[in-house]
Amino acid sequence: MQREISRVAIIGVGQVGAAVAYALILGCVADEVLLVDIRGEWRDGQVRDLADVAYAEGSRTRVHAADFREASQCDIVVITAGSKFSYGQTSLDYLFRNTGILRSVVNEMKPFRSDTILLVVANPVDLLTSLAKELAGLPPSQVIGSGTLLASVRLRGLLADSVNVAQSSIDLYVLGIHGDEEVAVWSTATIGGVPLKHALPAASEDAEKERLARECKTRSRSIVSAKGAMSFGIGSVVSSICTSILQDKRNVRPVSHFQPEFGCCFSLPVVLGRTGIIQGVPAGLSAAEQEAVVRSAKELRRTLDRVSEQF
């Protein structure tokens, strides 16, 4: 019996989209990677450049240009398209511009194949994932955002460096709304399955936790300030999400997804597989952590209402 060909489409192939494609190729995650961008010459140049990566690495992945209609029939559609935040630009201008781009992109692709997974990476990721869920006509379990997965990976790495322990031995999540309002969930953090406060008491002191959480939040801003975009880390994380889906790995990941109680999307742990979100996993938040997540979720819902009124 012939194996089905796996296909991932990337909408928007600037620095982030290209980094996603690069990671997918190196990991041999999909048989085909389709690149879609309104800048045809730019897209074709990225195709040729990334095809060389596949040749050099002996990857089974083939890269080619596509249009929106072709993309909508893929196993996974990754949306990275969006404008960069410019100095002097108001947050509201940035917000409305990117929501307009997402609305246009999703409408161009409709109707999607019934089992397509829509993965939103563009920022503000939770708001755009919420909007994509409303627009796409797909089940909520098939519309996800990259959410706080990169922040979770980063915080684990920072803690690992601080205490000289392998990152793979640490279980620690960042949850809630991606960005300044994200919540480091120290209450359930473990090292080797042992609660952090018992395994390494010094690392569980409030001052140290605050320092690591602050560094986790500000690192993205410092990267963008230094080089204009943050591409490699998110590219690797998106490749990991695609692997979990296409290989039906059933990994637990903190990704942005629809929360019916709040009417919007934000990150809590879920089991990821071929059909998208298989099931949620209890986060075990402390009262203070739960309060912070709820507060930011309600603010996101208000912002989403304002955005919806404009369209």
C-alpha positions, 0 to 999 in steps of 0.5 A: 500500500502506497504511503500518502504524501504529507504536505505543509504549506507556508503562507508568507515566506519572509524571515520567519516563513523561510526559517520554518521551511528550513527547519521542516526540510532539515527534519524531513518532516513533510514530503512537500513544502509549499511556499505562498507569498503575494511577492511572486519573485521573492517567493520563487527566490525562496523556493530555489534557495530552500530547494538547495538545502534539500539537495545538500542535506539529501532531504526527501522534502521537495519545495515548490511555489503554490497559490492559496487554493493549493495551500488550502488542500494541504495537511497543515497550513502555517500562517506567518504572513503579517507586517513587522511592527515599525517604530512610531506605529501605534499598537492599534495600527499594527493590530488592525493591519495584521488582522486585515492580512489574516482575514484576507489570507484565510478568505483566499484559501476557503474552503479548506480540506476538511482535515486540514490543520491551520497553524497560526504563527503571525502575531499577535498570535492569540488574537489572530488564532481566535480570528482564524477560528471564526473565519476558517470553517474548520473544527476548533480542534484543527485551528491552533496557534504557536502560542507559548510553546517557544516561551516554555522551551526558552524558560526551560533552557534558562532554568537548565543553564541556571542550575546546570541540569539537562533541559530534557529533565525539566518540566515547566510551562509558560501559559496564557496569552503570549507576550507580556501577559504570559504566565510562568507556571512555577507551581507545577515545575519539576526536575526529574519528576521532583517538584522544583522546590524540593529538587533545587530549593535555591532555584525556587526562590521568588527572586530567581523565578522572577529573574528567569521569567523576566528574561524569558519575556524580554528576550524576544524583544531584544532579538527583534531590536538587534536583528529585526526579526526572531526567526530561528527559534520559532522556526524550530518550534513550528517544525516540532508542532508539525512533527507532532501532528503529521506523525501523530505523536500525542506530545503534550504541548502548550499551544493556543487553542479555543477556550469556550469559557472565554470565547477566544484562544490562548495557550494551555497544555494539550495532546497534539496528534494527526487530528490537531488537538486530541484533548486538553491536559489539566494545567494545575495552576495555582490561584494566583496563576489562574487569576493572571491567566483569566485577567489577560484572557478577558482583556483579549476577548475585549480586544477581539470584540473591538477588532470584529467591529471593524470588519 
